[in-house]
Amino acid sequence: MKEEIVQEEAYHISSDAVNSDEVNMVLNYSNTFAVFDRSGNIHPHGKMVQGIYHKGTRFINTLVLNVNGEKPLLLSGSIKEGNSIYSADLTNPMLKKCNIQENAVHIERHQFVREGAFYEEIKILQYEPECCSFNLTLDVDGDFKDIFEIRGIKRKVETNNAYPVYHNEYFETTYLGLDGIERSFEVHFQSDVEYTLERNRAVFFINLIPKKVVTIHYCIHFLTGKEKKKAVSYAEASELNQLELNQSKTLFADIKTSNAQFNHWVYRSEKDFISLLSQTDYGKYPYAGVPWYNTPFGRDGIIAAMEILWINPEITKEVLIFLATNQAVDLIPEKDAEPGKILHEARNGEMANTGEVPFKQYYGTIDATPLFIILAGMYYDRTGDLNLIKQIWPNIMAALDWIDKYGDIDGDGFVEYIHKSENGLTNQGWKDSFDSIMHENNQLADPPIALCEVQSYVYGAKNHAGKLALELGNQNLSMKWFNEASALKKSFSEHFWDEELSSFVLALDGHKKPCRVKSSNAGHCLFTGIADKDKAVILADTLLDSDMFSGWGVRTLSSSSGRYNPMSYHNGSIWPHDNALIAYGLSKYGLQKHVLKIMGSIFDASLFIELQRVPELYCGFEKRQGIGPTAYPVACSPQAWAVGTVFMLLQSCLRIDINAINKTITFDRITLPDYLNEIHLTDLKLGNEKCSLIINRSKYGNISFNIVHKPDDWEIVTN
C-alpha cells in the first residue's frame, strides 16, 4: 500500500510547477496552448509552466523580446474578450548607447494560437520627433519536455537532445522522442525591416521615423512525425480566427441579464468553454483544462456537457459519440480497462506513448460509466433524438453490463473500485488524490471503495436506462432497471445515511466500514434523486453549515475533519463544478434558498478573479471582508467544468426543464437572486427551431414572462 501511495503522489502536480509570484496569461486552441508572462515572454525557468505546448509536449520554453539587450517596460496586457488574442503594450527603457529616452517608443505585441501554430505581430512606433535606431531581438528555443515532466515527474530514462537545423530564412529545431516520434518546430518571419538569423535568435535592425509604424510578423509551426504544414501568414490566420469567432456565436443560446458583472461572467465562461472545444473524428469534445489536462477526459467531458446541455445540446451529442467510440471492449489490467467501461483520459505525449505513465488510453475511473448513461438519458429528454440513442444503445447496454459484472466487485449491490494497473490511480472517483478517501480517525480507506456519489450515479443511470428502454419498446429491460434502481435506493439509504453526521458518509471501505466524514461528495446524491426528501432537506443544511460552507462555496471536506486542509487539492478546497452539481441537486428538491446561497458565493468569487475566469478550484479559507478567495497555485484555468458552472447554476435558479418529447419548457417555481431582475434567453435551440423569452423579477420578487418567440407546437409551462 505504501508503494502505491508513493506512485500515486508522483502524479500530484508539484506546487513549484508555476511561479506564484508571476501572473501567467493563457491562450489555447484545441491541442495547442501557450502560457506566458504579461509582457508576452516565455522564460526558461527549468520546469516552470511557461511555454507553448502541442499534443502533450512543451515545444517552446523560451520566447524573449529585448530592445538593445534590455527588457522592454510593460504598460499593460490583456486577453481580448473573444478569448483569441493576447495584446501587450510595452515601451523602451532608457537606451543610453543610442540616446533614446525612456517611453519614447511604443511596442505592441499581438499573439494568438491556432491548431499546431503560434502567431505574433509586433508593431513599433516612435513618438519623439527625432529618428532613432536600435536592435530588437527575439530569442526562441525549445526543450520538448513532456507535460508530466513539467508537472514534476522525474524520468528514469535518458532522453535525446534537441538539435537545431540551420536554414537561411527560418529556424528549425528537432527532437526525436523515445517513442520514435520526431517533434520539431519551425519559425518563419515577415518583416518591414532587415533582419538576421543567428542560431535561435532573430535580430531586427530598427530605424524609426517619427509616427511611422514598423511591423514584424512571425509564426511558429509545431510538427509531429513527418507532417508538413502549409505556411499561413499572420493576416490569413487572423482572418480565420475572426471567422471562427463569429461562427461560434451560434453555438450557445444567448443569455443577457440586468447585471453587467453577471453578463461578463457568462460571456467569459462561454468563450472559455468554446476555446476548450477540440475537433475530433467524432465532433467537438471539451478538453478538460489548461495546462495539465488539455486532453479528453471522460468524467470531465460528461459533466461539462451536462452543465451546458440546456443551452447547447449539440456538444452533448458529440461527447456521447466520442465516448461510445472509445469505450473499452477488452479486459486490459494495465489500462484499468474492462468491457463496457468509459474512458478516463487519453494522451499522446511521449511519456504516455512509451508507457512511462499509463494514460495513453486509460480507464481508471469508477464514475464515468454511469455518468455516460445519465448524460444519454438527459440528452434524449432535452432533444428527443431517438436516432442517436439507437446508435449508441449497444454502448449503453455494455456500460450497464460493466456496472453489474465489473463495477460491483463483491456482489453487495454497490459499485466499488480497486485499481488493477500497477501505476494507475489509487482513487478513481472525481476526488482522485491518494489521500482523498479517509475515515474519521484520518486513516486512509482500504479498497475496494464504494463512494457515496457513485451509488447515486448508478441509481440515476438505471432510471435513465429504464426510460430509454421503454422508448425503444423493451418493457422487460425497463422494468428490470427500474426495480434495480428502487432496490439500490433503499439499500443506499440504509448503509450510507448517518444520523449523527446529518449526511451520507463519504464511502464504504473494503471491510464495509463507513468513512464517517462530511464531504461535498454527499451533495452529488441529490441531482439523481437517490436521497429521500427528508434526508435531502437535512443534507442541504449540513452542506451550508459553517464547517462546509466557507462563504466562497461548499468545501470538498468539512473543516472539522482531521485531514482538512484548505490549501489541499481535494481535502478542503472549493471546486466550482462541485458546487454547481450540488446546487443542481438542491433545485431538484425545491431548496432554492440554498441554491441562491451557493450561486451567490461563486458569483462573488468570480468578481475577484482575473477576467472572471473561474478556475478549476481555489482554497477553502473562510471568506474575509474585502479579500477575494485564495488561489490554488496550480489550478487549471480555463477548465471546462469550471467555466460551465455558471450555466448549471443559472439553470438551478430558473428550475428550467426542456423536454423535447412533450415539447414543453417548464419553469417550476423560479427564485431569482436580488442581483438579477431580468434575464433574456435568446435562440434557445428546440430541434430545428428556436425560442426566445424574457424573465422579469419585480421589486416584490414576483416573476413574469414575456415570450418573444417560440415554435407553435411547443408550450411554456410555469408553476
N, C-alpha and C positions, 0 to 999 in steps of 0.2 A: 504493500500500500504506500509506503514511504517513497519507493522508487517511482510509483505512478504520480505522486504529488509533485516530485521534483520535475518529472517530464512535463506535467501539466503547467507548472509555473513557467516553463520555457516559453509557452505561448502567451503568457501575460505580457502586455505591451509595456515596455520599460518607460518610466516617467521621464527619463532623460533622452527619450527619442525626440522630444521637442525642447526647445529653449523657451521656458515660460516667460522669460524677460522680453522676448520678441513678440511682435504682433505679426502672425503669418497670414497671408492672403491666399485664397484658393480659387483656382479656375478648373473646371472639369468638363469633360465631354466624352461620354462613353468610356472606352478603355484607357483614355489618356487624361492625366490631370497634372496640375502644377501647383507647387506650394512655394511661396517666395516672400520676401520682406516687403515693406510698404514702398520701398524705392524701386521695386521690380527686380531686385537682385536675388541671386541664389548663391549662398556662401558654402564652401566645402568644410562644414563643421563636423567631420567624422560621420557619426551615424545620425546626426540631426535630420529632421524630417524634410527640410527644404530640398526641392529638386523637381524635375519633370519626369513623370512616370508613365510607362506604357506597358500594358499587359503584365502587370505584377513586377516590373523591373524599373528601378530608377536609372534612366538613361543619362540624365544631366544632373550633376551635382555642383556645377559651377556656372554661373551666368552673372558676370560683374561688369558694370559700366563705370568707366572712370574718365575724368577730364584732366589731361596732363598728369596722369598718375594719381590724381586725388579724387576722393569720393564726392560726387555732387551732393548738394544740400536738398533735403526733402522739404517740399512745400505742402503737398497734400497727396493723398492717394485714395482711390475708391473703386469699387466694382460697380459698373453701370447697372441700373435697375433691371435690365433684361438678363443679368447674370452671365453675360457673354464676354465682356471686355473689362480688363483692369486698366485704369488710367492713373498715371502718376505725374505730378508736376514737380520738376526739380529746377534748381538753379546752380550756378557755379560758385565755388568758394573763391577766395582771393587768389588770383593766379599771378604771382609776382614776376615770374620769368617773362611773361608776355604783357605785364602791366594791365591786367584785366581786373577791375574792381569786382567785389562780390555782388551777387544779384544783378549782374549785367546781362546774363544770358539765360533765356528760358528754354528748358529741355522738357519736352513732352514724351512720355512713353505710353504706348497703347499696345496691350498684349492680349492674346486670346489663344485658346487651344481648339483644335478640331481632332477628329479621329486620326491618331498617328502623326500629328504635326503640332508645332508651336509657332506662332507668328508674332512679330513685333514691328511696330512703326515708331521711329524716333524722329521727332521734329525739333529743330534747333533754331532759335530766333534771338538776334541781338537787339537790345533796346537802346543801348547807349549810342550817341551819334558817331563815334569812331568805329572804323573797321577793326576786326580782331581775328587772330588766328590761334589755333591750338589743336592738339591731337585728342581725339576721342577714341578710347579703346574699349573693345568688348572681348572679354575672356569667356570662352565656352569650353567646358570639359565634362567628362562623364566617368562614372565608376561602375555602372551596370550592376549595382547591388540588388539583390532580391528584396522584396518588401519585408520578408521575415527577418532579414539581416538588419534592416532599419528598425524593426520592432524590438530588436535586442537579442535575437538568437545568434549564437556563435557557431559558425560552420565547422565541422570536424574534418573537412576535406580542403585541399589546396586548390584554389581556383586559378584560372588563366588570367593573364594580364590583358587589359585593353591596349590596343595599339593604334596609332594614327596612320591613315593612308593619305599621302600627300597629293593634292591636285592644285592646279594653278588658280581655279576660280571658286573652289568651295572646300570646306573642311569635311573630313570623314574620319570617324573613329569606330573601330570594330572590336567586338568581344565574342569569343567562342565559348559558349557555356558548357558545363559538364553534361548537360542534356543533349549535346550535339547540335544545338541551335545557335546559329550566328545572329548576333544582335548588333546593330550599328545605327549611327545617326549621321546625317549629312546636314551641313549648314550652308545655305545659299543666300547671297546678298544682292540687293539692288540699291544703288546709292547715287545721290546728286553729286557727290564729291569723290575724289580719288581715294583709294584705299589699298592697303597691302594685307596679305595673309601671312602671319608668322606663327607656324605651328598651330596652336588653338587660340590665337589672338588675332582679331581684326583691328587694324589701325586706320582710322579715318582722318584725313587731313582737312580740317575745317577752316575755311577762310570766310568769315561772315561779313556781309554788307548789312548795315542797319536796316531793320524792318523787312529783311528778305529771309524767307524760311528755307532751311536746308532739310531734306528728308532722306532718311535711311530706312530701308525695309530689309528684313531677313526672315528666313523660315528654317526651322529645324524639322527634318523628316526622321521619323523613327521606323526602322526596318527590322523585321524578324525573318529568319530563314533567307530565302533567295528572292524575296519580294522586291519589286521596284515600283516606285511611285512617280507619277507624273508631277512635275513641279507646278504648283499652283501659286500664283502671285498673291501678295497681301491683299490687293484690291479685290481679286476674284474670291478669295477665301472670305473676306469681309462681307462681300455681297451674299455669298452662300449662307453665312451666319445670320444675316438680317432676314433673308428669305425664310430660313427655318424658324427664326424667332417669330415671324409673322404667322407662319403656319401653325406653330404651337399654341397660338391664342385660342384655337378652336378645340383643343384637347379637353379643357376643363369648362364646366359651366362657370359663368362669371358671377362672382359674389362681391357685392358692394354694400357697405353699411353706413350708418350715420357717424361712425367713429373712424377718423382718418388713421389713427395709430393701428386700429384693428385691421383696417383695409391694407395697410402696409405689411402687416404680419401675414395676411392671406396672400398678398401678391408675392412677397419674398418666398413664402413656402411653396407656392405654385411654381415659380421659376426654378427654385432649387430642386423640386421634385422632377421637373422636366429635364434638368441638367443631368440627373442621375439615370435617366432612361437610356438604356443601351440597346441598339438594334441587334437582335439575334436572328437565327434562321427561322424562328417561330413568332416573330414580332418583337415589340419593345418589352424590356424587362427592367425593373428598377434595381439597379445595383445598390448594395446595402449602404455604403458610405465612404467618404474620402477622409483620410488617406488609407486606412488599414483594411477596409472591406470593400474596395472598389471592384466588386465581382459579384456574380449571382449567389445569393443565399436563399434557401428555401423559406425558412421561417420569416425572415425579414421581408422578402418579396410578398409573401402571403398577407402579412399584417399590414404592410404599406398599401397593398391593393384593397384590403378591407376598409382602410381609412378613407380612401378616395372613391370607393365604389359608387356611392350615391351621386357623385358629380362627374365621374369619369369611368363608366363601366368597361370601356374598350380595353383599358390596361389590364383589368382583371382577366378578361378573356385570354389575353396573350400570356399572362403569368400562368394561368392554368394549363395552356398548351405546352409552354416551355417545361413546366414541372412534370407534366404527364409524360412528355417525351424523354425526360431524364430520370424517370422512376427506375429504381433498382429492379432487376429481373433475376439476379443470381445471388447466391449466398457467398459473400466475399468478406471474411472476418477482418482482413487488414484495412478494409474501407468502411467497416461497420455497416456493410450493405446486406440487406435481406430482401427477398422478393416482395414487391409492393411498397417498399419504403420510399419516402420522398426525400429528395436531395437536401443535404445540409449546406454544402458550398462546393463550388468548382473554381479551380485556379489553373493558370497556365504559365506561372513563373518557373524559373529554373529549379528552385528547391522543391516545388511540387512535382515537376517533371522527373526529377531524379529520385523522388521518394524520400528525401530528407525530411519533409513534412508530408502528412498523409492526405492533404487536402486537394489533390488534383480533381478527384471526383469522390467526395466524402459524404457519408450518410449518417454521421454520428449525431442525430437529433431525434429526440423522442416525440416531439410535438408537431413537427411539420406535416406528418402524415394525416392525423385527424384534422389539423387546420386546413389542409388541402381540400378535404371533403366538405368542411364547413364553408369554405370560400366558394366551392362549386354550387352548394345549395343557395348561398346568398346571391351569387351571380344569377342563378336561374330566377329567383324571386324578383330581382331587380330588372331583368331583361326579357324573361320569357323565352330565352334562346335554347330551345329544346334540342336543336341540331348539335350544338356544342356538347350538351350533356350526353347525347348519344355517342358522340365522337370519343369522349373521354370516359364513358361508362366502364369499359374494361379496366381503366386505371383506378376508378373509384372502387370497383369491386376488389381489385388487387390490394388497394390500401386498406379496405375493411378486413380482408383476409390477413393482412400483416398485423393489424390490431389484435386479432384473435389468436393467430398462430405464433407470432414472434413478440408482439408488444406485451402480452400477458404472460410473463415468463413462468410464473408458478401456478397459474390457473386459478387465482383467487378473485378474478373479475376486475382487477386493477392493472393498468398498464405501467410497467416498470422499465428501468434501463440499467444496464451494466455494459461498459464498453468492451468490445471484442478486439479492436485494433490495439496493437502493442503501444503505439504512440499517439492514440486518438484522444479525444476529450473524455475526461473522467465524468464530469457532469454534463448532461445532454439536454437539459431544459434551456429556456432562454437565459437563465442565470447559470452560465456555464463556467464560472470561475471555479477553481479546485476547492475553494473553501466556502462556497455559497449555500450549501445544504448542511445544516447542523442541528444538534439537539440543544435543549435549554441549558445544558451544562457545558456548552461550547464544543463538545466532541463532534467531529465530522461524522455524518451518517454513512453507514456501511451499505453498499449496494447488494442486491438491486433496489433501486429507489423509486417509489411511486409518488410523484409530485401531485399536489392537490389540483393545480390548474390543468394538468394533463388529463385527469379524470373528467374535468369539466369539458375539455375539448373533445374527448371521446364521446361523452354524452351528446354534445352538440352534433358531432359527426354522424352518429347513428340516427338522430332525429332528422337531420337533413337528408341522409341517405334514404330513410324511410319515406320521406315526402317525394324524393326523386323517383324511387321505385314505383310509387303509386302513379306518378305521371307517365312512367314507362309501362304501366299495366301489369306490374308484378306485385300482386297483393300479398302473396306469401312471404316474399322477402321483406316487404314493407312492414308487415306485422311482426316479423322476427326482429327487425332492428328497433322498432318502437318498443317492443317488450324488453329487449336487452337494455335499451336506454332507461326505461322505467325501473328495471331491477338495479341498474347502476346507480341511479339517483338515490334509491332507498339505502343501498349499501354504503354509498359515499357519505351520506348524512350520518350514518351510524358510526363509521370508522374515522371520519375526518373532522367532524364538528367537535369543538372543545368549549364547553360552557364557561369554564374559568377564563379562557383567553377571549371569549366572545368572538371567536374567529374559527375558520378552518385551520387546522395545523398545516405547516409547510409541506410535510411529506410523511410517508411511512418508510422506514428504512428496511433493510433486508431481513430483519427479525420481526417485522410488522410493528415495530415500536414507533409511536408518533413523534415527529420532530415538533415539539411544543414551543414554537416561536411564532411571533406575529410578523407577518411579512406581506408585501404587496401581492404576492402570488395568489393569496386568498381572494383578492379583488377580481381576478380573472375567472372566478367561479360564478360571476354574476351574468355576463353577457350571453351565456348559453342557456341560462335558466335552471341549472342544476341545483341552485340554492333555493330552499323553501322560502316563501315570502317573509316569514317571521325571522328567519336567520339572516336574510338579506338586509333587513332593517337594522338588526343588531350589528352586523358586519359593517354597514355603512358608517355608523357612529364610531366603531373601532378604527376604521381606516382614517377617519378625520380627527381622532384624538391627538393630543399634542405630541405623543411619542412617535406617531406615524406620520403626522402632517406637519411639515416644517414652516408652512407659510408660502413656500415656493412649489409645493406639490406633495404628493404622498411618497414617503421614503420607501426604498426597497426592503428595509428591515427596521424594526422598532428600535428606538434609541434605548429602550430598556434591555435589549438583548446584549449578552456578554460579548458577542462578536461585532456589535455595532461600531462602525467607523464611517463617519460622514464623507471621508475622502477616499473610501474604497470603491471598487468598480461595482459591486453588487450588494454590499452589506451596509447600506445606509445612505447611499446616493439617491438621486432622483432622476428617473428616466421619463421624459415626456410621453413616449408612446405607451408606457406602462400606465401612466395617469389617464391617457385617452381611453384605453381599454376598460379601465376601472369606471370612468365616467360614463362610457357607453353602456356598461353593465348596470350601473346605478339607474340610468334613464329607463332601462327595461322594466324596472320596478317602480317607476314614477318618483324616484327620490331626487327631485330636481334641486332642492336646496343644496344637497351635497354636490351635484353636478356643477352648479354655478360656482361653488367654492373652489373646486378643482380647476375649472376653466379660468376663473379669475386669477388663480395663483400662477398658472403657466403664462397667461397673457401678461401679467405684471412682470414675470421673469423676462419675457421677450423684450420688454422695454429697456432693460439694462444690458442686453446682449447685442453686440455689434451686428448691424444690418437686420436686427430682429430674426436672425438665423438661429432658431432654437437647436441646440446641439444634441448629440446622442445622449448625453447625461450631464449633470452638474452635481456639485457636492450637496450633501444633505444638511448643512448647517441651518440653525434656526434663522428665520428672517429677521434682519436688523433694520431699523429705521433708516431710510435714505441710502442703503447699501444694497447692491444687487446680489444675485446668487453667486456663490464662489465657483469659479470654473474648475472643471476636471481637466488636468493638464493634457491628456492625450485623447480627449473625446473626438470622435469623428464629427466633422461639420463641413458641408452638409451631410446629413444621414437621412435615408428615405423615410423610415418610420418615425423619425423625429419631426421632419418637416411636414409629414402627413397628419401630425397631431391636431393641428388647428381645425382640419376638416371634420374629423371624428368628434371633436369637442363641440363644434357648431351643430353637427347632426344630433348630438346628445341633447343639446339645449332645445332644438326645434322638435325633437322627437318625430322626425320625418321618416316615413316608411313609403318607399316607392315600389309598388307591386305591379309588375307588367302582366301577370296572369289575370288579376282582377281589374287591371287598368285603373288603379287608384293611387293618388298621392295623399297620404294621411298625415295630418299633424295632430298629435294626441296630447292635449293639454300643454301647449308651449309655455315655457317660462324663460323670458329673456333677461339678461343682466341689465343693471342700471345704465351701463355704458353703451348699450345697443338699443336705440329707439326705432331704427328702421333697417330692414335688410332687403336688398334687391337680389333675387335669384333670376339670372337671365340665361336662356339657352340651355336649360336642363334637358338632357337628351332622353327622349322616350321613344325607343326604337328609331325609326327614320324621321321622327318629328321632334319638336322641341316645345318646351313650356317656359314661360316667364311669369313671375309674380312678385309682389311687394308685400312684405310683412311689416306692420306698424305696431309699436307699443306706445300706448297713451301714458300720460304722466301718472295715471292711476294704476298702471300695469295691465290694462286691458289690451288684448291682441285683436287686430283686424287684418283682413287680407284684401288685396287688390289683384285680381287675376288679369294680367296684361295679355296673355295669350296661352291657349292650351289646345291640344287636339280635341276634336269634337267627341271622340269616343272615350276620353279619359275624364275622370271625376276627381275633384279636390274635396277631401273629407276633413272636416275639423271637429275635434271633440273638446 
